[in-house]
């Protein structure tokens, strides 16, 4: 059985590449996506075990969209561990992600 893949979803290529470089030495297969539609394609193509999803600090609407994406993952791919990468300390958005999308962990971007 192949190792589960780590899927990085972040629209910031610099941050995505930095995270990729941090995780690469752990020898897990890593796939990147720049948006949620590309992430859904990757989920259909590969055996993803963990998804690290970046949440932008741009707007409340975008944060809700990121949480909705994670909520959809919880329903359609419940076996995938969901980790939120948050840019800010917006407690309410982070709490909603945990409660509504069953996010396993929140990591804060530097």
N, C-alpha and C positions, 0 to 999 in steps of 0.2 A: 504494500500500500504506500503510495507516495506521501511525502510530508505535506501537511497543509500549507497553503500559500498565505503570505501576509500581503494584504492589499492596502496600499497607501493612497488615500484620496485627499488631494489638496490642490487648490487652484493656484497656489504660489509655488512655482517650479523651484525656486531657490530653497525654500523650506522643505519641500518634498525631497529634493536631492540631498540635503543635509541629513534628514532623517534616514534616508536610504543608506547613506554612508555610515551612520551610527549602527544600523541594524545588520548591514551586510556581513560583518565578521561573525555574526551568530549562525551563519550558514543556513538560514531559512530562505526558501525561495520567496522573492519579493517582486510584486507587480505594482506599477503605479497607474493612477488615473487622475486626470486633471479636473474632472467634474463628476456629478452623480450619474449622468447617463452613461458615461464611459465606464464608471464603476459597475453599473448593472450589467453591461456587456461582459466585463471581466468576470463577474460572478457566474454568468452563464457558461463561460468558457473554461473555467478552472475550479479546482477544489480549494476554495478559500476557507481558511480556518479562523483568521483574525483580520479585522478591518480597522485601520486607524484612519479616522475621518476628521479632517481639519474643519474647524468652525471659524468663520471669519468674524471679525469685530465690526464689519462694515455697517450692517443695519439689522434691526430687529427682524425684518422680513427675511433676510438671508439666514439668520440664525434659526428661524422657524422652518425654513426650507431644509436646512441641514438636519434638524431634529426630525422632520417628517421623513426624510430619506432614511435615517436610522430606524425610525418606527416601522417603515416599510420593510427594512431588512429583518427586523425582529419578527415580523409576520411571515415573510416569504422565505427567509433563511435563518430560522431560529438557532441553528447549530453554530452559526458564525459568531465569534466573540467580537463585540463592538466596543471600541475605545475611541473616545472623543478627544481631539486635540483642540483645546480652547485657547484663543488669543487673549482673552481678558477674564476678569473675575466676575462676570455677570452671573451672580448666584442663581437668579431665577431661570435663566436660559439653561444653565448647567443642571439645575434640579429638574427641569422639565425633560431634559434629555435622559436623565437617569430614570425618572418615573414613567415617562411615556414611551421611550425607545429601549428601555432595559439595557442601558449602557453599563458595561462592566466597570469601566474606570474612566476618569477624566485626567488627562495630562495637560499641563499648561505649557504653551509655547514660550520660549524665552523672549 
